[in-house]
Structure formats: structure tokens, C-alpha cells
Amino acid sequence: MLTAIGRKTTAPFIFMGEVALIVFRSFLELRGFLRSDFRPVARVLMKQILFTGVHAWAVIVALFFLIGTLIITQIIFFAGAEGAPLIGMVLVWVVVREVGPVLTAVIVIARSGAAVAAELASMKINDELWALEAMGIPTTRYLVMPRVVGMAASVAMLTLYAELVAINGGFFVGSIIWNIPFAEFQQGLVQFSTLREIFVSLLKGFVFGIAIAAVCCYQGLSVEGGATQIPVAATKGVMRSLLLVFVIDAVAALVTFR
């Protein structure tokens, strides 16, 4: 019984240590990748960016346009159309500070995180990882590092894109339906949309991408058994990535906006 309690107590710390080790090794391999013949690894990196960042644009546009519309509708319901400066302020506070990075990370987890965990789990079960190592190809450099770097860059890029869509989409709907003048809307937007807000938002997106990729890679590479463990690895990758993203977001809120 004490052994079981000890394992459950130490499991989160072991998990975080393994994830941190994956991140550390990935950035070490990034240096080696830049010094050597990087074409095969660059191909994997570009495919990851294409799948995670480019192919998700339609979902991002649709979802964040609706979010911007929803926010501006609620503000006008409470403050009236004359509260145009308040609209820009609330859009920055809600979208740039929280909704943009977090919801973008959730979309990436659902689309790409599960796919990464399932792909690596399948490769391990089918002994493809052993074959790569036998050919002298470092698994971390060829499989893990491109996914960590590619997903981090993609989430940061998608976060900026999502925030622009939400803010401009909200103003577009407000200007057509309630005739909100751009000058008043811009007043609140410019006042609160500082470089610090934008930098923190993009940094959160970048860190979220690293965390998602590291967790999903860990879950995929740690499977044992047969093909039935592939969906288990994907599920664990999604759930643990979500938990880690919200933990990082809570810590970032306490540190940056206290």
C-alpha cells in the first residue's frame, strides 16, 4: 500500500522531469541540426509546421470570428453602442491575454497533439524507432525536435492570427450592425494593446506549443504493448497537454498580470 501511495505521489514529478528532459534534448539537437546536413530533418520540421500551423487556419478563422462577435455583442448588451472604447479594451483583455493563446493551444492539442502521440506510438510498436537507431539516425533529432520546434512556432503564429481575426471580426460585426465608429473603437484598442501584452501573448503561445509537443512525444514514445495502446497514448497526450497548458497559463497570469 505504501509503495502504491509513493508511486502515485512521485508520478507527477517523474512525468514533469521526463517532459523537461525531452525539451532540453530537443533544443540541444537543434544546435546539432543547424551544424549538420539538415535537409531530412528540415523536411520533417516543415511538414509539422504545415500540418499544425497552416492547415488549422480555417478552424481558427471561423472560431475566433465567432468569438469576436460574441464578445462585442455581450459588451453592447451591457454598455450600449456608445461604449465603443470599452469594446476595444475588453477585446484586448479577453482575447490577447487569455482566450487567444489558450484556445489556440486547445485547438492544436485536438488536431495535432493527438496525431503526434498516435504517430510516435505506432512507430514504436512497429519497431520503426529501433530501425532508425540501427541506421545511426538519432530519434530525438529526426522525430522529436522537429515536432517540438514546429509546434512551438505554429502555436505562436496561430495565436497572433487568431487575435487579429477576433479583434477585426468583432469590429466588423459591430460597425455593420451597431454603426460603431472606428475612431472610438480604436481608442480603447490602442490604449490597452501594448507591446508587453502582445509579447506576453506570443510567448505564452510559444511555450504552450513546446509543452504540447513534449507531452505528446513523451506519451507516444513511452507506450508498451500492442496496437491497442496507440489510442491510449493519444488520449493521455491530449489530457495531460490540456492540464499542463492550464497550469502554465495560471502561473503566467500570476507572474505577469498580478
C-alpha positions as CSV (number, residue, x, y, z in Angstrom):
1,M,0.0,0.0,0.0
2,L,2.8,2.4,0.9
3,T,4.5,1.5,-2.3
4,A,1.4,2.4,-4.3
5,I,1.0,5.7,-2.5
6,G,4.6,6.5,-3.1
7,R,4.3,5.8,-6.8
8,K,1.2,7.9,-7.1
9,T,2.9,10.8,-5.2
10,T,6.1,10.7,-7.3
11,A,4.4,10.0,-10.7
12,P,3.6,13.7,-11.5
13,F,7.2,14.8,-10.7
14,I,8.7,11.9,-12.8
15,F,6.4,12.9,-15.6
16,M,7.4,16.6,-15.5
17,G,11.0,15.6,-15.3
18,E,10.7,13.4,-18.4
19,V,8.9,16.2,-20.3
20,A,11.5,18.7,-19.3
21,L,14.2,16.3,-20.4
22,I,12.6,16.0,-23.8
23,V,12.5,19.8,-24.2
24,F,16.2,20.1,-23.1
25,R,17.3,17.4,-25.5
26,S,15.3,18.9,-28.4
27,F,17.0,22.2,-28.1
28,L,20.4,20.5,-27.8
29,E,19.6,18.7,-31.0
30,L,18.5,21.9,-32.6
31,R,22.1,23.1,-32.4
32,G,23.4,19.9,-34.0
33,F,20.7,20.2,-36.6
34,L,21.9,23.6,-37.7
35,R,25.5,22.5,-37.9
36,S,25.0,19.3,-39.9
37,D,23.2,18.1,-43.1
38,F,19.7,19.2,-42.1
39,R,17.6,18.5,-45.2
40,P,15.8,15.4,-43.9
41,V,15.1,16.9,-40.5
42,A,14.1,20.2,-42.2
43,R,11.6,18.3,-44.3
44,V,10.0,16.8,-41.1
45,L,10.0,20.3,-39.5
46,M,8.3,21.9,-42.4
47,K,5.7,19.1,-42.5
48,Q,4.9,19.7,-38.9
49,I,4.5,23.5,-39.4
50,L,2.3,22.8,-42.4
51,F,0.1,20.4,-40.6
52,T,-0.1,22.3,-37.3
53,G,0.1,25.9,-38.4
54,V,-1.2,26.2,-42.0
55,H,-3.9,23.5,-42.1
56,A,-5.5,24.9,-39.0
57,W,-6.2,28.4,-40.4
58,A,-9.8,27.6,-41.4
59,V,-10.8,26.5,-37.9
60,I,-9.0,29.5,-36.4
61,V,-10.8,32.0,-38.7
62,A,-14.2,30.5,-38.1
63,L,-13.9,30.1,-34.3
64,F,-12.2,33.4,-33.5
65,F,-14.5,35.4,-35.8
66,L,-17.4,34.0,-33.8
67,I,-15.6,34.7,-30.5
68,G,-15.0,38.4,-31.5
69,T,-18.7,38.7,-32.5
70,L,-19.8,37.1,-29.2
71,I,-17.7,39.4,-27.1
72,I,-18.8,42.6,-28.8
73,T,-22.4,41.5,-28.7
74,Q,-22.2,41.0,-24.9
75,I,-20.4,44.3,-24.4
76,I,-23.0,46.3,-26.3
77,F,-25.8,44.4,-24.5
78,F,-24.4,45.7,-21.2
79,A,-22.8,49.0,-22.1
80,G,-24.7,50.1,-25.2
81,A,-23.3,51.1,-28.6
82,E,-21.9,54.3,-27.0
83,G,-19.4,52.2,-25.1
84,A,-17.1,51.7,-28.2
85,P,-13.8,52.4,-26.3
86,L,-14.8,49.7,-23.8
87,I,-15.2,47.3,-26.7
88,G,-11.5,47.6,-27.7
89,M,-10.4,47.4,-24.1
90,V,-12.3,44.2,-23.4
91,L,-11.2,42.6,-26.6
92,V,-7.6,43.1,-25.7
93,W,-8.1,41.9,-22.1
94,V,-10.1,38.8,-23.1
95,V,-8.6,37.8,-26.5
96,V,-5.0,38.9,-26.2
97,R,-4.4,38.0,-22.6
98,E,-6.3,34.7,-22.3
99,V,-8.6,33.4,-25.0
100,G,-6.2,33.8,-27.9
101,P,-3.3,31.7,-26.6
102,V,-5.3,29.2,-24.6
103,L,-8.0,28.4,-27.1
104,T,-5.4,28.2,-29.9
105,A,-3.4,25.7,-27.8
106,V,-6.6,23.7,-27.2
107,I,-7.3,23.5,-31.0
108,V,-3.7,22.4,-31.6
109,I,-3.9,19.8,-28.9
110,A,-7.1,18.4,-30.5
111,R,-5.7,18.5,-34.1
112,S,-2.0,17.9,-33.8
113,G,-1.2,16.7,-30.3
114,A,-3.2,13.6,-30.6
115,A,-1.8,12.9,-34.0
116,V,1.8,13.3,-32.8
117,A,1.2,10.9,-29.8
118,A,-0.5,8.3,-32.0
119,E,2.1,8.5,-34.8
120,L,5.1,8.0,-32.5
121,A,3.3,5.3,-30.5
122,S,2.6,3.5,-33.8
123,M,6.3,3.8,-34.9
124,K,7.5,2.4,-31.6
125,I,5.1,-0.6,-31.6
126,N,6.1,-1.4,-35.2
127,D,9.9,-1.2,-34.3
128,E,10.4,1.8,-36.6
129,L,12.3,3.6,-33.8
130,W,14.7,0.7,-33.4
131,A,15.3,0.7,-37.2
132,L,16.2,4.4,-37.2
133,E,18.6,3.9,-34.3
134,A,20.1,0.9,-36.1
135,M,20.8,3.1,-39.1
136,G,22.5,5.7,-36.9
137,I,19.7,8.2,-37.1
138,P,19.1,10.0,-33.7
139,T,15.5,9.6,-32.8
140,T,15.4,12.9,-30.9
141,R,16.9,14.9,-33.8
142,Y,14.7,13.3,-36.5
143,L,11.4,12.8,-34.7
144,V,11.2,14.8,-31.5
145,M,13.0,18.1,-32.2
146,P,11.1,19.0,-35.4
147,R,7.8,18.4,-33.7
148,V,8.7,20.5,-30.6
149,V,10.2,23.4,-32.6
150,G,7.5,23.2,-35.4
151,M,4.6,23.1,-32.9
152,A,6.0,25.9,-30.8
153,A,6.4,28.2,-33.9
154,S,3.0,27.2,-35.2
155,V,1.1,27.9,-31.9
156,A,2.8,31.3,-31.6
157,M,1.9,32.1,-35.2
158,L,-1.7,30.9,-34.9
159,T,-2.1,32.9,-31.6
160,L,-1.3,36.1,-33.4
161,Y,-3.5,35.2,-36.3
162,A,-6.4,34.2,-34.0
163,E,-6.2,37.5,-32.1
164,L,-6.2,39.6,-35.3
165,V,-9.2,37.7,-36.6
166,A,-11.2,38.1,-33.3
167,I,-10.5,41.8,-32.9
168,N,-11.1,42.7,-36.6
169,G,-14.0,40.4,-36.8
170,G,-15.6,41.9,-33.7
171,F,-15.2,45.4,-35.0
172,F,-16.5,44.4,-38.5
173,V,-19.7,43.0,-37.0
174,G,-20.1,46.0,-34.6
175,S,-19.6,48.5,-37.4
176,I,-22.2,46.9,-39.6
177,I,-24.9,46.1,-37.1
178,W,-24.5,48.9,-34.5
179,N,-22.6,51.5,-36.6
180,I,-19.7,51.7,-34.2
181,P,-17.2,54.3,-35.4
182,F,-13.7,53.1,-35.9
183,A,-12.1,56.1,-34.1
184,E,-13.9,55.3,-30.8
185,F,-13.2,51.6,-31.1
186,Q,-9.5,52.3,-31.9
187,Q,-9.3,54.5,-28.8
188,G,-9.8,51.6,-26.4
189,L,-7.8,49.2,-28.6
190,V,-4.7,51.3,-28.8
191,Q,-4.7,52.3,-25.2
192,F,-4.6,48.8,-23.9
193,S,-2.9,46.9,-26.8
194,T,0.7,47.5,-25.6
195,L,3.8,45.8,-26.8
196,R,4.0,44.0,-23.5
197,E,0.6,42.5,-23.9
198,I,1.4,41.3,-27.4
199,F,4.8,39.9,-26.4
200,V,3.4,38.0,-23.4
201,S,0.6,36.6,-25.6
202,L,3.0,35.3,-28.2
203,L,5.4,34.0,-25.6
204,K,2.6,32.0,-24.0
205,G,1.7,30.6,-27.4
206,F,5.3,29.6,-28.0
207,V,5.6,27.9,-24.5
208,F,2.3,26.2,-25.0
209,G,3.5,24.7,-28.2
210,I,6.7,23.4,-26.6
211,A,4.6,21.9,-23.8
212,I,2.1,20.2,-26.1
213,A,4.7,18.7,-28.3
214,A,6.9,17.5,-25.5
215,V,4.0,15.8,-23.6
216,C,2.6,14.2,-26.8
217,C,6.1,13.0,-27.8
218,Y,6.6,11.5,-24.4
219,Q,3.3,9.7,-24.4
220,G,3.9,8.3,-27.9
221,L,7.5,7.1,-27.1
222,S,6.6,5.6,-23.7
223,V,4.0,3.1,-25.0
224,E,4.4,-0.6,-24.2
225,G,2.4,-3.5,-25.6
226,G,0.4,-3.8,-28.8
227,A,-1.6,-1.6,-31.1
228,T,-4.4,-1.1,-28.5
229,Q,-2.0,1.2,-26.7
230,I,-2.0,3.7,-29.5
231,P,-5.3,5.4,-28.7
232,V,-4.4,5.3,-25.0
233,A,-1.2,7.2,-25.8
234,A,-3.2,9.7,-27.9
235,T,-5.8,10.2,-25.1
236,K,-3.2,10.6,-22.4
237,G,-1.3,13.1,-24.6
238,V,-4.4,15.2,-25.1
239,M,-5.5,15.2,-21.4
240,R,-2.0,15.8,-20.0
241,S,-1.3,18.5,-22.5
242,L,-4.5,20.3,-21.6
243,L,-3.7,20.1,-17.9
244,L,-0.1,21.4,-18.5
245,V,-1.3,24.3,-20.7
246,F,-3.8,25.5,-18.0
247,V,-1.1,25.2,-15.3
248,I,1.3,27.2,-17.4
249,D,-1.4,29.8,-18.1
250,A,-2.2,30.1,-14.4
251,V,1.4,30.6,-13.5
252,A,1.9,33.2,-16.3
253,A,-1.1,35.1,-15.1
254,L,0.2,35.3,-11.6
255,V,3.6,36.3,-12.7
256,T,2.8,38.8,-15.4
257,F,-0.5,40.4,-14.5
258,R,-0.5,40.4,-10.7
